[in-house]
Amino acid sequence: MCRNIRQLHNFEPAATSEEVRAAALQYVRKVSGSTKPSLANQHAFDEAVEAVAHATQHLLDHLTTSAPPKDRDVERQKAQARNAVRFGTPA
């Protein structure tokens, strides 16, 4: 999985449509191997982003869990701590 695609499920507040679309865009970029498609491929690229965003939102809307929702700030701090250990930089 692309490292830029973040978990969107079970956060409070829930993922926004912008976050879902950004994840879809990253996915389509990764699969297509292109960050900016040619004019000939732009329509197919845009359709794919919208289809993946729609499927992602559908999935998020229908997932259930018994775990308590995660806090975005706490998860961000955990990620920063992991990166500090990984790259040897101060947190």
C-alpha positions as CSV (number, residue, x, y, z in Angstrom):
1,M,0.0,0.0,0.0
2,C,1.1,3.5,-0.7
3,R,2.5,5.1,2.5
4,N,0.6,8.3,1.8
5,I,-2.8,6.6,2.0
6,R,-3.9,6.8,5.6
7,Q,-6.5,4.8,7.5
8,L,-9.8,6.6,7.4
9,H,-12.0,4.2,9.4
10,N,-13.0,4.6,13.0
11,F,-12.0,8.2,13.6
12,E,-14.0,10.9,15.4
13,P,-14.9,13.0,13.6
14,A,-15.4,10.7,10.6
15,A,-13.3,11.1,7.5
16,T,-14.4,14.0,5.3
17,S,-15.2,13.6,1.6
18,E,-12.0,15.6,0.9
19,E,-10.0,13.0,2.8
20,V,-11.7,10.1,0.9
21,R,-11.1,11.8,-2.4
22,A,-7.4,12.5,-1.5
23,A,-6.9,8.8,-0.7
24,A,-8.7,7.8,-4.0
25,L,-6.4,10.2,-5.9
26,Q,-3.3,8.7,-4.3
27,Y,-4.5,5.2,-5.1
28,V,-5.2,6.0,-8.7
29,R,-1.8,7.7,-9.1
30,K,0.0,4.7,-7.6
31,V,-1.9,2.2,-9.8
32,S,-1.5,4.2,-13.0
33,G,2.1,5.2,-12.3
34,S,1.2,8.8,-13.1
35,T,0.8,11.8,-11.0
36,K,-0.5,13.9,-13.8
37,P,-2.1,12.0,-16.7
38,S,-1.9,13.1,-20.3
39,L,-4.8,14.9,-21.9
40,A,-5.7,11.7,-23.7
41,N,-6.0,9.9,-20.3
42,Q,-7.4,12.7,-18.1
43,H,-11.0,11.6,-18.5
44,A,-10.3,8.0,-17.6
45,F,-8.1,9.1,-14.7
46,D,-10.8,11.4,-13.3
47,E,-13.5,8.7,-13.7
48,A,-11.2,6.2,-11.8
49,V,-10.7,8.7,-8.9
50,E,-14.4,9.2,-8.6
51,A,-15.2,5.5,-8.7
52,V,-12.6,4.7,-6.1
53,A,-13.8,7.6,-3.9
54,H,-17.4,6.3,-4.2
55,A,-16.4,2.7,-3.3
56,T,-14.2,4.0,-0.4
57,Q,-17.1,6.1,1.0
58,H,-19.5,3.2,0.6
59,L,-17.0,0.9,2.5
60,L,-16.5,3.4,5.3
61,D,-20.3,3.9,5.6
62,H,-20.9,0.2,6.0
63,L,-18.0,-0.9,8.3
64,T,-18.8,-1.6,11.9
65,T,-16.5,-1.9,14.9
66,S,-16.8,-2.4,18.6
67,A,-13.5,-0.4,19.2
68,P,-13.8,3.1,20.5
69,P,-13.1,5.8,17.8
70,K,-9.5,7.0,17.5
71,D,-8.5,10.6,18.1
72,R,-6.7,12.2,15.2
73,D,-4.3,14.2,17.3
74,V,-3.3,11.2,19.4
75,E,-2.7,9.2,16.2
76,R,-0.7,12.0,14.7
77,Q,1.5,12.2,17.8
78,K,2.1,8.4,17.6
79,A,3.1,8.7,13.9
80,Q,5.5,11.5,14.7
81,A,7.1,9.4,17.5
82,R,7.5,6.4,15.2
83,N,9.1,8.7,12.5
84,A,11.5,10.1,15.1
85,V,12.7,6.6,16.0
86,R,12.8,5.6,12.4
87,F,14.7,8.6,11.1
88,G,16.6,9.4,14.3
89,T,15.2,12.9,14.6
90,P,13.7,14.6,17.6
91,A,9.9,14.2,18.0
